[in-house]
């Protein structure tokens, strides 16, 4: 598998809050590239190019980071490791890039996508989803962009556990104890009674106030 995407960035000599704000005013996003050997390189990326790349690769797909250091360029494989965003404008404030060794496994949080309609739901059950991501271990180029879980065959009182995942070759889930990703549950009479009592108590309190 080849690395398909490239992000071109420039090495920056200065850091700090003031410099970062100046860069963002110029539509440049400050960041740090952490090499596989432990070196830290401060960089700046064009806002539009970074946003487009992030939409395409997320935080699970390796891309080439081309670092321009005063005209001298080097290209290194990387992942987007951490993203800081503006609290309500949703724009990037800072990005950490993680350098990877393509021959060494890494551990990454990968999104889970649930598909289908469980047959247990059609029989009156409720689909309960517990995880949005799973931690996987694989070499960088083998890491999937997402894990798709088909719930169609799930019956009432059944669960899909992390150990049940059908993962690509050379990819494994990382966990200490087997845990449920999703279940189909049938509400018991006790649950329904408890919910009814809680609703009644809320209504009584509201009427008294």
C-alpha positions in Angstrom: 0.0 0.0 0.0 1.3 3.4 -0.9 0.9 6.7 0.9 -1.5 8.7 -1.2 -1.8 12.1 0.4 0.8 14.8 1.1 0.6 18.0 3.2 3.3 20.6 2.6 4.3 22.7 5.6 7.0 25.1 6.6 9.3 24.9 9.5 8.9 27.8 11.9 11.6 29.4 14.0 9.4 30.9 16.6 6.7 29.6 19.0 4.5 30.9 21.7 1.0 32.3 22.0 1.7 35.6 20.2 3.4 33.9 17.2 0.6 31.3 17.0 -2.1 34.0 16.9 -0.2 35.9 14.2 0.0 32.7 12.1 -3.7 32.0 12.4 -4.5 35.6 11.3 -2.6 34.7 8.1 -4.6 31.4 7.6 -1.7 29.4 8.8 -2.1 26.7 11.5 0.8 26.2 13.9 1.7 22.7 14.8 4.5 20.3 16.0 5.9 17.3 14.2 7.1 14.6 16.6 9.5 12.4 14.8 9.8 8.6 15.4 13.2 9.3 16.9 11.9 11.8 19.5 12.7 15.1 17.8 10.2 17.9 17.9 9.9 20.2 14.8 7.6 23.3 14.9 5.7 23.8 11.7 3.0 25.8 10.1 0.4 24.5 7.6 -1.9 26.4 5.2 -5.4 26.3 6.8 -7.3 25.2 3.6 -4.9 22.4 2.8 -4.9 21.1 6.3 -8.7 21.1 6.6 -9.0 19.2 3.3 -6.4 16.6 4.3 -8.1 16.1 7.7 -11.4 15.4 6.0 -9.7 12.8 3.8 -7.4 11.0 6.3 -8.8 11.8 9.8 -6.5 10.6 12.6 -6.0 7.0 11.3 -4.5 7.2 7.8 -0.8 7.9 7.1 0.1 10.7 4.9 3.4 12.4 3.8 4.4 15.5 5.6 6.6 17.6 3.4 8.6 20.0 5.6 10.2 23.0 3.9 13.1 24.4 5.9 14.3 27.5 4.1 14.1 25.7 0.7 15.4 22.4 1.9 12.6 19.9 1.9 12.2 16.5 3.5 9.2 14.2 3.4 8.3 12.1 6.4 5.3 9.7 7.0 3.0 11.0 9.6 -0.4 10.8 11.3 -2.5 13.6 12.7 -2.2 12.8 16.4 -4.0 15.6 18.3 -6.1 18.5 17.2 -7.0 21.7 19.1 -10.1 23.5 17.8 -11.7 26.9 18.6 -14.5 26.2 21.1 -17.3 27.4 18.9 -15.9 28.4 15.5 -14.7 24.8 14.9 -11.5 26.0 13.2 -8.1 24.5 13.9 -5.9 26.2 16.5 -3.0 23.8 16.7 -2.2 20.3 15.3 0.3 17.7 16.5 1.7 15.4 13.8 3.2 12.1 14.8 6.0 10.6 12.8 5.7 6.8 12.3 8.0 4.0 11.3 6.1 2.1 8.6 7.5 -1.2 9.8 6.5 -0.8 13.4 3.0 -1.4 14.8 1.2 1.6 16.4 -1.9 1.8 18.5 -4.7 4.2 17.3 -8.2 5.0 18.3 -10.3 4.1 15.3 -14.0 5.3 14.8 -16.7 2.7 14.9 -19.6 2.9 12.4 -22.8 0.8 13.1 -24.9 -0.2 10.1 -28.1 -2.0 9.5 -31.3 -2.4 11.6 -31.1 -5.1 14.2 -33.9 -7.8 14.0 -34.2 -7.5 17.7 -35.2 -3.8 17.3 -38.0 -4.9 15.0 -39.2 -7.2 17.7 -39.4 -4.3 20.3 -35.9 -4.2 21.6 -33.7 -1.1 21.9 -30.2 -0.7 20.3 -27.7 0.4 22.9 -24.3 1.7 21.5 -21.5 1.9 24.0 -18.4 2.9 22.0 -17.6 5.4 19.3 -14.0 4.2 18.9 -11.9 1.1 19.4 -8.2 0.9 20.0 -6.4 -1.0 17.3 -2.9 -2.2 16.8 -1.3 -2.5 13.3 1.5 -1.2 11.1 0.7 2.3 10.0 -0.3 1.4 6.4 -2.5 -1.5 7.6 -4.6 0.7 10.0 -8.2 0.9 8.8 -9.9 4.3 8.6 -12.9 3.0 10.5 -14.5 -0.2 11.8 -17.9 -1.1 10.4 -20.2 -3.2 12.6 -23.3 -4.7 11.0 -26.0 -5.1 13.6 -28.6 -6.6 11.2 -28.5 -10.1 12.8 -28.6 -9.0 16.4 -31.5 -10.5 18.4 -33.0 -9.3 21.6 -30.6 -9.7 24.6 -27.6 -10.1 22.3 -24.3 -8.1 22.2 -21.3 -7.7 19.9 -18.1 -7.7 21.9 -14.8 -6.2 20.9 -13.4 -9.7 20.6 -16.1 -10.4 18.0 -14.9 -7.8 15.5 -13.9 -8.9 12.1 -10.8 -6.9 11.4 -8.5 -6.8 8.4 -5.4 -9.1 8.3 -2.6 -7.9 10.5 -4.9 -5.7 12.6 -5.9 -6.5 16.2 -8.0 -4.9 18.9 -6.3 -3.7 22.0 -8.2 -4.4 25.3 -7.6 -5.8 28.8 -11.1 -7.1 29.3 -13.6 -8.1 26.5 -16.3 -5.4 26.4 -19.5 -4.8 24.6 -19.7 -2.4 21.7 -23.4 -2.6 21.1 -26.4 -4.6 22.6 -30.1 -5.1 21.8 -32.0 -5.0 25.1 -35.7 -5.5 25.9 -37.0 -3.1 28.5 -38.2 -5.1 31.5 -41.3 -4.4 33.5 -39.2 -3.2 36.4 -37.4 -0.7 34.2 -40.6 0.6 32.8 -42.1 0.9 36.4 -39.0 2.8 37.6 -39.2 5.2 34.7 -42.9 5.7 35.4 -42.3 6.4 39.1 -39.5 8.9 38.2 -41.8 10.7 35.8 -44.6 10.9 38.3 -42.2 12.3 41.0 -41.0 15.0 38.6 -44.6 15.9 37.7 -45.6 16.1 41.4 -42.6 18.3 42.2 -43.3 20.6 39.3 -47.0 21.0 40.3 -46.0 21.8 43.9 -43.5 24.5 42.9 
